[in-house]
Amino acid sequence: MHLIDGTITFRLRDEPHQRATVVSTSAGRFTTELPAGEYEVTGVSPGMNDARNPCTPADPIVALVAKETREVDVDCQVP
């Protein structure tokens, strides 16, 4: 596995216009705080096809409960 930088977007499933975007470090790490809810997670990276193809977790829907810490891996497929 090779870790790269990118931008990760969390869209609230019940209100898709509600979103949070976070930029990862050059090592591909990121942290953010979000309210409880179900989120669709996508990412893009300038190192992968000039950020034209979205990257997704194995399960693109992440359910968060209050005060929970979760780890999410967003994978980019090499074209």
C-alpha positions in Angstrom: 0.0 0.0 0.0 1.3 3.5 -0.9 -0.1 6.4 1.1 -0.7 9.7 -0.8 -2.2 13.1 -0.2 -5.7 14.0 -1.3 -9.1 15.5 -0.4 -11.7 13.5 1.4 -15.4 14.5 1.4 -18.0 13.3 3.8 -21.7 13.9 2.7 -24.5 13.4 5.2 -26.8 10.7 3.6 -30.1 12.3 4.8 -29.0 15.8 3.7 -26.5 15.5 0.8 -26.0 19.3 0.6 -24.4 19.0 4.1 -20.8 18.0 3.6 -17.4 18.3 5.2 -14.2 18.3 3.3 -10.7 17.6 4.7 -7.3 17.5 3.1 -4.9 14.7 4.0 -1.2 15.0 4.7 1.4 14.0 2.2 1.4 10.7 4.0 -2.3 10.2 3.4 -3.5 10.8 7.0 -6.4 13.0 8.1 -8.6 13.8 11.0 -11.9 15.6 11.3 -14.8 15.9 13.7 -18.3 15.3 12.4 -21.7 15.1 14.1 -23.4 11.7 14.4 -25.0 10.4 11.3 -24.4 8.3 8.1 -21.9 9.7 5.6 -21.0 8.8 2.1 -17.2 9.1 1.8 -15.3 9.8 -1.3 -11.8 11.2 -2.1 -9.6 12.5 -4.8 -5.9 12.7 -5.1 -3.8 14.8 -7.5 -1.4 11.8 -7.5 -4.1 9.5 -9.0 -5.1 10.5 -12.6 -4.9 14.2 -11.8 -7.8 13.9 -9.3 -10.3 13.0 -12.0 -11.3 9.6 -10.6 -12.9 9.4 -7.2 -11.4 7.1 -4.5 -13.7 5.3 -2.1 -13.5 3.1 1.0 -14.4 -0.6 0.7 -17.7 0.4 2.3 -18.5 4.0 1.1 -21.1 4.5 3.9 -19.8 5.3 7.3 -22.1 5.5 10.3 -21.0 7.6 13.2 -22.4 7.8 16.7 -21.8 10.6 19.2 -18.3 10.8 20.7 -17.0 7.9 18.5 -13.6 7.7 16.9 -13.5 5.8 13.6 -10.7 4.9 11.2 -11.6 5.1 7.5 -9.3 4.0 4.7 -10.0 5.6 1.4 -8.5 3.6 -1.4 -7.6 4.8 -4.9 -7.4 2.2 -7.6 -4.4 2.5 -10.0 -5.8 2.8 -13.6 
